[in-house]
Amino acid sequence: MQTNLETIEKYIDGELEGKELLDFENLLSTDPDMKRAYNLSMEINQSILEDDIMALRETMEYMYKDESMVKRIPSVFTKRRLYYAAASAALLIAAGGLVQRIVNPELDNNAVFNKYYTPYDVTVTYRSGNTEVDRILINALEHYEERDYETALALFEEVLEARQNDMAVNLYSGISYMEEEKYQKATNSFNHIITNKDNLFIEQAKWYLSMCYVKTENVEKAKLVLNEIIEEDSYYKGQAKKVLKDLNN
């Protein structure tokens, strides 16, 4: 008598025909356990990365060629079924967190950055001014809010030529540099805010500086800044702890 696994495998492979096919599809539509087993099988096909499949295939080939191993394998298993069963077991174990590389891979720095980084929202309100610089700044913020960072950055740079120590503009230009992947210039903007000291944007600057360091693989510098954020009980303290945890895994 065929096991559920064998029947599901044959169904997925298009090997069921006639009454056997009709009986299985009827069972699939009425039996919740069979439906769950079928869904698991489909997840296996979709979830295991190609390189993991290739590695597993190589292992299965080795096992199949080793006569001492083959003798210990029940005869019901064909070569392909052996592979399928191993893949099923891998996915089930992974669901319990024991195969981390397949379903819960370690985060690289770029993944950590993407997980935690979001652009800073416009929180400063500038009144429409009469000077040309004021008009440029309002225009820059509008482009920033529209995520047109290239245009916003060019306008922020014009403003900073006249107002070098406007810390809000330094922050927004730093974020715009990050969005344009100009991380060294972004780092300079955030450090300028931090070293100025007497302003309201130091916490934000340190957070985004740490993100720049994560993105550019300067992990030790990132950890130093993140620890500062935690020690200073910053608004970003909770996020900093999570980033440190991911970087240390």
N, C-alpha and C positions, 0 to 999 in steps of 0.2 A: 504493500500500500504506500502510495506516495505521501511524503510529508508535505506540510503546508509550504515549507521553504522550496522544495523541489517544484511544486505546482506553480508557485508564484514566479519562480525563475523561468519556467517554461512559458508562462503567460507573457512575461516581459519580453522574452526572446521571440515571441510569436510562434511557439511550437505547439500550442494547444489547438486542436481541431474538433469539429463536429460536436457531438454530445458533451465531450470533455470540456470544450470551450464554453458551451452554453451553461453547463453545470457550474463551472468555476465563476463565470460572470454573475450568475444568479446568487451564488454564495457570497461573492464580493459585495453585492448590493444589499444583502440581508444579514450578514454576520459581522458584527463590529470588530471582533477579534481578527478575522481575516482581513478586514479593511485596514486595521492598524498595522498588521504584518506587511501588507502590500505597500502602505505608505512608507514604512520603514525601509523596505527594499528600494523604493524609488528615491528616498533620501540618500541612501548609500550611493546610488548611481550619480546623484547630483552633487553630493557634498564632499566626497573624497577628492582631493586635488590630484591633478594628473601625475605630478611627481610622486605622490604617495602611492598611487595605483601602480606606477612602474616599479617602485621599490618593492611593493607587496608582491607583484607578479614575479620579480626576480627571486624573492624568498620562496614563493610557492613552487617555482621551477626547480629550485635547489632541493626543496623537500621532496618533490615528486621524483627527482632523479635518485635520491638517496633511498636505496631499497629497504634499509632498516626502518626508515620513517614510513614508507609506503605500506609495509607490513602491519604497521600499527594504525593505519587509517581504515575505517569501515569501508567495505566494498561498495556501499551505496554511493560513495562519493566518486564522481568522475574528476578528471583533472580540473575542469572548469568549476565544478561544484566545490572543490577544495578551496579554490581561490575565493569563490563567492562566500563560503562560510567564514573564511578568515576575515574577509572584508566586513561581513556582518558583525562578527565579534569585535572587530576594531571599532566600528561605529558605536556599538553598545557600551564598550568600555569607555570610549571617548565621552559618551553622555554622562558618565560618572566622573569625568575630569581626569582620567588616568592617561589618556593619549592627548596631550596638550597641543602638539604640533599640528594635528589634523583639524580640530574644531576650536581650539583656543590657543593660537600661536602666541609666542612672546611678541610683544609690541616692539617694533624698531622705533627709532627716534622720530621718523617721519609719521608713523602711525600715532605716536604719542602726541605729536604736534597737532595732527588733524583731529584727534579726539578732544583736545581741550581748547584749541585756539578758535576764537571768534572775534571779528572786528569790534572795536569799541564804538558804542552808539554815541551820537551827538547829544551831549548833555549840557553843553554851554549855549546859552542864548545870546546872540549878538544882535543888537538893534541896528537897523539899517542906518548907516552913517552917511555923512555928507562927503567924506573923503574918498578918494579913489581906492585906497587900501581897504577901507571898510566894504566897499562894493565888491572888490575882488574876494575878500574873505567870505562874504555871504554867498557869493557864487561858488566858491570852493566847497563850502559846507553842503550846498545843494547837490553838487556833483558827488561828494562823499556819501551822502545819504542814498543817492541813486546807485552807489557802488561803481561809479565811473572814476576809479581811483587814479587812472593815468591823468585825466584832466584835472581832478582835484589836486593831485600832487603838484602839477605845474603851477597852479594858482596859489597853493600854500607856500611854495618856494618864493613866489613874488611877495607874498605878505611878509615872510620871514626876512626878506632883504630890508624891510623897513622896521620890522618888529621882531628882532632876533630873540628877545626874551619873553615872547608871548608863549607861555608854557602849554596852553591848550592847543595852540596851532602846532607847536612842536610835537605834541602827542598825536594829533590827527595826521600830521605829515609822516610821523614814524609808522603809524598803522598803514598809511598809503604806500610807504616804501615796502613794508612787508607784503602787501597785496601785489606789489609789482616785483616781488622776489629780489629786492635790493636790501638784503639783510644787514650789510655792514653800515649802510646809511641809516637804516632803522635803528641799529644799535647806537649810533652816534646821537640820534635824536633823543632816545630814551636816557642815555647817560647825561646828556645836557640837562634834562629835567631833574635827574637825581642829584647831580652835583650843584645845581642851583639852590637846592634845599628849601628855600622859603616859598613854597607853592603848594597847590592843592592836588597835584597830579603825580606825586612820587609813588604812591601805591600802584597806580595804573602803569606807570613807566617801568617799575620793577617787574611787574607781572609780564608785560610784553617783552621786556628785555630777556627774561628767562625763556620765553617762548622762542625768541630769536636764537638763543644759544642751543635750545633743543633742536631746532630746525637745522642749524648749521653744524651739528655734531659736537658742539662744545659742552659736553655733558657735565664736566666738573664745574665749569663756570655756571651752568644752569643750576646745578645743585646748590652752589654757594648762594645764589640769589634766592632760590626757593626757600632755603633755610632761613635767610634773612626775613623773607615774607612771613614765615611761620613765627619766628622769634618776636617780630614786631607786632604780632596779632593783627595783621593786615586784613582787609576785607577779602583778600584772595587766599587767606590762610588755608581754608578747606580744600580749595583747588590745588594749592601748592603741595599739600600732603598727598593728594591722589597722584599728582604727576611724579613726585619723588618715589612713591611706591611702584609705579609703572617703570620708571627708569632703573630701579634697583632689582626688578624681576629678571 
